[in-house]
Amino acid sequence: MTRRGLILLAATGSVVLILGAYTFQALGYAPCKMCLWQRWPHLFAIALGALGSAVPAAWVAVLGAGATLTTSGIGLFHTGVERGWWEGPSSCSGGSSLSGLGGGDLLSTDTLDKVVMCDEVSWQLLGLSMASWNAILSLALALVWIAAVRVRRGA
């Protein structure tokens, strides 16, 4: 496969994962702060895919691999927070003192709809949460980006 084809394949994978995230959100699974963090590198990878379709340079693929490795790393960290392996951000983990909320927020009846805890699994498949699946699938996408880096110039 050509570098351009691999770049487009990897970027399409990020599109699918982003669409999946927004589909879950539309179904009522509100994202936590760390879930949102995992979306940004995918959006960057999608933009790189668009660039790589016009300029299929190795440096574009290197950046794409970096983006998907970043979201995979965030997903792995998020998984560890969900499983209690380590603490997550104080603003969205169970041990939080809710210090990120002001007095008006604490008195508001809308606050509970806005606070989504990072250490609680809202959905899982085969024992893996959305964060875990993002980590695994993003790592697979990173391998596709790396394959695009390794394609010879003329290919």
C-alpha positions as CSV (number, residue, x, y, z in Angstrom):
1,M,0.0,0.0,0.0
2,T,1.2,3.5,-0.7
3,R,2.0,6.1,2.0
4,R,-1.0,8.1,1.0
5,G,-3.3,5.1,1.3
6,L,-1.9,4.2,4.7
7,I,-2.3,7.8,5.9
8,L,-5.9,7.9,4.7
9,L,-6.6,4.5,6.3
10,A,-5.2,5.7,9.7
11,A,-7.1,9.0,9.5
12,T,-10.3,7.2,8.6
13,G,-9.8,5.1,11.7
14,S,-9.7,8.3,13.8
15,V,-12.9,9.5,12.1
16,V,-14.6,6.3,13.0
17,L,-13.5,6.5,16.6
18,I,-14.6,10.2,16.9
19,L,-18.0,9.4,15.3
20,G,-18.3,6.5,17.8
21,A,-17.6,8.8,20.7
22,Y,-20.2,11.3,19.5
23,T,-22.7,8.5,19.0
24,F,-22.3,7.3,22.5
25,Q,-22.7,10.9,23.7
26,A,-25.9,11.2,21.7
27,L,-27.1,8.0,23.3
28,G,-26.8,9.7,26.7
29,Y,-23.3,8.7,27.8
30,A,-21.9,12.1,28.7
31,P,-18.1,12.3,28.4
32,C,-15.9,13.0,31.4
33,K,-13.0,15.4,31.2
34,M,-10.5,12.7,30.3
35,C,-12.8,11.4,27.6
36,L,-12.7,14.8,26.0
37,W,-8.9,14.9,26.2
38,Q,-8.8,11.7,24.2
39,R,-10.7,13.3,21.3
40,W,-8.2,16.1,20.6
41,P,-5.4,14.0,19.2
42,H,-7.9,12.2,17.0
43,L,-9.0,15.5,15.6
44,F,-5.4,16.4,14.9
45,A,-4.8,13.0,13.2
46,I,-7.9,13.6,11.0
47,A,-6.4,17.0,10.0
48,L,-3.1,15.3,9.3
49,G,-4.9,12.8,7.2
50,A,-6.4,15.6,5.1
51,L,-2.9,17.1,4.7
52,G,-1.4,13.8,4.0
53,S,-3.8,13.1,1.2
54,A,-2.3,16.1,-0.6
55,V,1.3,15.9,0.8
56,P,2.0,12.3,1.7
57,A,5.3,13.1,3.4
58,A,6.9,11.0,6.1
59,W,6.8,13.8,8.6
60,V,3.0,13.9,8.3
61,A,2.9,10.2,9.1
62,V,5.3,10.8,12.1
63,L,3.0,13.5,13.5
64,G,0.0,11.2,12.9
65,A,1.7,8.4,14.8
66,G,2.5,10.8,17.6
67,A,-1.2,12.0,17.8
68,T,-2.6,8.5,18.0
69,L,0.1,7.3,20.5
70,T,-0.9,10.4,22.6
71,T,-4.6,9.5,22.6
72,S,-3.7,5.8,23.3
73,G,-1.6,6.9,26.2
74,I,-4.4,9.1,27.6
75,G,-6.8,6.1,27.2
76,L,-4.4,3.9,29.1
77,F,-4.0,6.4,31.9
78,H,-7.8,6.8,32.0
79,T,-8.2,3.0,32.2
80,G,-5.8,3.0,35.2
81,V,-7.9,5.7,36.8
82,E,-11.1,3.7,36.2
83,R,-9.6,0.5,37.6
84,G,-8.1,2.3,40.7
85,W,-4.5,1.6,39.7
86,W,-3.7,5.3,40.2
87,E,-5.4,8.6,41.0
88,G,-6.9,10.7,38.3
89,P,-7.3,14.4,38.0
90,S,-8.8,15.8,41.2
91,S,-11.4,17.7,39.2
92,C,-13.1,14.5,37.9
93,S,-12.2,11.6,40.2
94,G,-14.0,10.1,43.1
95,G,-11.5,11.4,45.6
96,S,-12.2,14.9,44.5
97,S,-13.2,17.6,47.0
98,L,-15.3,19.2,44.2
99,S,-12.9,22.1,44.6
100,G,-13.4,22.9,40.9
101,L,-17.0,23.9,41.6
102,G,-18.1,27.3,43.0
103,G,-20.8,27.9,45.5
104,G,-23.4,28.7,42.8
105,D,-22.5,25.4,41.1
106,L,-22.9,23.4,44.3
107,L,-26.4,25.0,44.9
108,S,-27.5,24.6,41.4
109,T,-29.7,21.6,40.5
110,D,-28.0,21.5,37.1
111,T,-24.6,20.6,38.5
112,L,-25.1,16.9,38.7
113,D,-25.7,16.7,35.0
114,K,-22.4,18.5,34.3
115,V,-20.1,16.5,36.6
116,V,-19.1,13.2,35.0
117,M,-16.6,11.3,37.0
118,C,-13.4,10.0,35.3
119,D,-13.0,7.0,37.6
120,E,-16.5,5.5,36.9
121,V,-17.1,3.2,33.9
122,S,-20.3,4.1,32.2
123,W,-20.1,1.5,29.5
124,Q,-18.0,-1.6,28.8
125,L,-17.7,-4.4,26.2
126,L,-15.9,-7.6,27.0
127,G,-14.7,-6.1,30.3
128,L,-13.1,-3.1,28.7
129,S,-14.3,0.5,29.0
130,M,-14.5,3.0,26.2
131,A,-11.2,4.4,27.4
132,S,-9.6,1.0,27.2
133,W,-11.0,0.4,23.7
134,N,-9.7,3.8,22.6
135,A,-6.2,2.9,24.0
136,I,-6.2,-0.4,22.0
137,L,-7.7,0.9,18.8
138,S,-5.6,4.1,18.8
139,L,-2.4,2.0,19.3
140,A,-3.5,0.0,16.2
141,L,-3.9,3.2,14.3
142,A,-0.5,4.3,15.4
143,L,1.0,1.2,13.9
144,V,-0.7,2.1,10.6
145,W,0.8,5.6,10.8
146,I,4.2,4.0,11.5
147,A,3.8,1.8,8.5
148,A,3.2,4.9,6.4
149,V,6.4,6.4,7.7
150,R,8.3,3.3,6.6
151,V,7.0,3.3,3.1
152,R,9.7,4.1,0.6
153,R,9.6,7.5,-1.0
154,G,8.7,6.2,-4.5
155,A,6.0,3.9,-3.3
